[in-house]
């Protein structure tokens, strides 16, 4: 996976608008869980890509170090061969001295080649080191975003459940036939008043009957008085 692909994916996922996705989701919790799983999978892919890039960088660094060590080693061999040639030439062994000088030249050629290879690899290693730094930074951003996404998921799921509970309660309230206590009390009060009026009527009837009886008694008394007075007059 290239640097551009990995960092592009980091940027794209970092800008994911969760709330906009929620507006289109029938089940926000399932959508968020799937989003988190996808994001975690992307992080896994990014980790593998970064690990591969780091591995390639370490191989290049090892090869570079081998070239540096080889250049140093060939330099030492060239120096040893040159000194041996000088020693042999001083002893009058010209042919043998020339042979060691030729060995020194071969060693110097190998040293030069190793130095060139090491020098050629250095810009590539520097560039690759910069890429690894950026990839690691991008990977850290993705992991931080995952933590943020998980926290946001918990918050939104809790809010969704709360809203659902409120809606369920309101729907239930709408379906309940709520009685008006005042109207019930008024009806009961009317019934009591009717009972009271009925009792009053009975009382009035009872009072009227009693008055009539006393009036009859008074009428009988008057009649007796009249009869008594009549008898007295005649006697």
C-alpha positions in Angstrom: 0.0 0.0 0.0 1.5 3.4 -1.0 2.0 6.3 1.3 -0.6 8.3 -0.6 -3.2 5.5 -0.2 -2.7 5.1 3.5 -2.6 8.8 4.4 -5.5 9.4 2.0 -7.6 6.8 3.9 -6.6 8.4 7.2 -7.9 11.8 5.9 -11.0 10.4 4.5 -12.0 8.5 7.6 -11.1 11.3 9.9 -13.6 13.5 8.1 -16.5 11.0 8.4 -19.7 12.9 9.4 -21.4 10.5 11.9 -24.4 12.7 12.5 -25.2 12.9 8.7 -25.0 9.1 8.5 -27.3 8.8 11.5 -30.0 10.8 9.7 -30.1 8.1 7.0 -29.8 5.1 9.3 -32.9 3.0 10.4 -30.9 1.6 13.3 -28.3 4.1 14.5 -26.7 1.6 16.9 -26.1 -1.0 14.2 -24.8 1.6 11.8 -22.3 3.0 14.4 -21.2 -0.5 15.4 -20.6 -1.3 11.7 -18.8 2.0 11.2 -16.5 1.2 14.2 -15.8 -2.3 12.8 -14.9 -0.9 9.4 -12.7 1.8 10.9 -10.9 -0.8 13.1 -10.3 -3.0 10.0 -8.9 0.1 8.2 -6.5 0.7 11.1 -5.4 -3.0 10.9 -4.7 -2.6 7.1 -2.9 0.7 7.8 -0.8 -1.0 10.5 0.2 -3.8 8.1 1.1 -1.2 5.5 3.2 0.8 8.0 4.9 -2.3 9.3 5.8 -3.3 5.7 7.2 0.2 5.0 9.2 0.1 8.2 10.5 -3.4 7.4 11.7 -2.2 4.0 13.4 0.8 5.6 15.2 -1.4 8.0 16.4 -3.6 5.1 17.7 -0.6 3.3 19.5 0.6 6.5 21.0 -2.8 6.9 22.2 -2.9 3.3 23.6 0.7 3.7 25.5 -0.3 6.9 26.9 -3.4 5.1 28.2 -1.1 2.3 29.7 1.2 4.9 31.3 -1.7 6.7 32.5 -3.2 3.4 34.1 0.1 2.3 35.9 0.3 5.6 37.0 -3.3 5.3 38.3 -2.9 1.7 40.1 0.3 2.7 41.9 -1.6 5.4 42.8 -4.4 3.0 44.1 -1.8 0.5 46.3 -0.2 3.1 47.7 -3.6 4.2 48.5 -4.6 0.6 50.1 -1.2 -0.1 52.3 -1.5 3.0 53.3 -5.0 2.1 54.2 -3.8 -1.4 56.4 -1.0 0.0 58.1 -3.5 2.3 58.8 -6.0 -0.6 60.0 -3.2 -2.9 62.4 -2.0 -0.2 63.8 -5.6 -0.1 64.4 -5.6 -3.8 61.4 -7.9 -4.6 59.9 -5.7 -7.2 57.7 -8.2 -8.9 56.2 -9.3 -5.7 55.8 -5.7 -4.6 53.9 -5.0 -7.9 51.5 -7.9 -7.2 50.6 -6.4 -3.7 50.2 -3.0 -5.2 47.7 -4.5 -7.7 45.9 -6.1 -4.8 45.7 -2.7 -3.1 44.2 -1.3 -6.3 41.6 -4.0 -6.4 40.7 -3.4 -2.8 40.5 0.3 -3.4 38.2 -0.3 -6.3 35.9 -2.4 -4.1 36.1 0.3 -1.4 35.0 2.9 -4.0 32.1 0.8 -5.2 30.9 0.2 -1.7 31.1 3.9 -0.9 29.1 4.7 -4.0 26.4 2.2 -3.1 26.2 3.6 0.4 26.0 7.1 -0.9 23.3 6.3 -3.4 21.2 4.6 -0.8 21.3 7.5 1.7 18.7 9.9 0.0 16.3 7.0 -0.4 16.7 6.0 3.2 16.1 9.6 4.3 13.0 9.9 2.2 11.7 6.6 3.4 12.4 7.6 7.0 10.2 10.7 6.4 7.5 8.5 5.0 7.5 6.2 8.0 7.3 9.2 10.3 4.2 10.5 8.5 2.6 7.1 8.3 3.1 6.6 12.1 1.6 10.0 12.7 -1.4 9.1 10.5 -1.8 5.8 12.3 -1.8 7.5 15.6 -4.5 9.9 14.3 -6.6 7.0 13.2 -6.3 5.3 16.6 -7.2 8.5 18.4 -10.2 8.9 16.0 -11.3 5.4 16.8 -11.4 6.2 20.5 -13.4 9.4 19.7 -15.7 7.4 17.5 -16.4 4.8 20.2 -17.1 7.5 22.7 -19.4 9.3 20.2 -21.1 6.0 19.5 -21.9 5.4 23.2 -23.2 9.0 23.6 -25.4 8.8 20.5 -26.8 5.4 21.3 -27.7 6.6 24.9 -29.4 9.7 23.4 -31.3 7.6 20.9 -32.5 5.2 23.6 -33.6 8.1 25.7 -35.5 9.7 22.8 -37.1 6.4 22.0 -38.3 5.9 25.6 -39.7 9.4 25.6 -41.6 8.9 22.4 -42.9 5.5 23.6 -44.2 7.2 26.8 -45.8 10.0 24.9 -47.5 7.5 22.5 -48.8 5.6 25.5 -50.2 8.7 27.1 -52.0 9.6 23.9 -53.7 6.2 23.9 -55.0 6.5 27.5 -58.6 7.8 28.0 -57.8 10.4 30.7 -61.0 11.3 32.8 -61.6 14.8 33.9 -61.8 14.7 37.7 -63.7 18.0 37.8 -66.4 16.7 35.6 -66.8 13.6 37.7 -67.0 15.6 40.9 -69.6 17.8 39.3 -71.8 14.9 38.4 -71.4 13.4 41.9 -72.3 16.8 43.3 -75.5 17.0 41.2 -76.5 13.5 42.4 -76.0 14.6 46.0 -78.0 17.8 45.5 -80.8 15.7 44.0 -80.8 13.4 47.0 -80.8 16.5 49.3 -83.7 18.0 47.4 -85.6 14.7 47.7 -85.0 14.7 51.5 -86.2 18.3 51.7 -89.3 17.3 49.8 -90.1 14.5 52.2 -89.6 16.8 55.1 -92.0 19.3 53.7 -94.5 16.6 53.1 -94.1 15.3 56.6 -94.5 18.9 58.0 -97.6 19.5 56.0 -99.2 16.3 57.3 -98.4 17.2 60.9 -99.9 20.7 60.5 -103.1 19.2 59.1 -103.4 16.9 62.1 -103.0 19.8 64.5 -105.5 21.8 62.6 -108.0 19.0 62.8 -107.4 18.8 66.6 -108.0 22.5 67.0 -111.2 22.2 64.9 -112.4 19.4 67.2 -111.6 21.6 70.3 -113.6 24.5 68.9 -116.6 22.2 68.2 -116.5 20.8 71.8 -116.3 24.3 73.2 -119.3 25.4 71.2 -121.3 22.3 72.3 -120.4 23.0 75.9 -121.4 26.6 75.7 -124.7 25.6 74.1 -125.5 23.2 76.8 -124.7 25.8 79.5 -127.1 28.2 77.9 -129.9 25.7 77.8 -129.4 24.7 81.4 
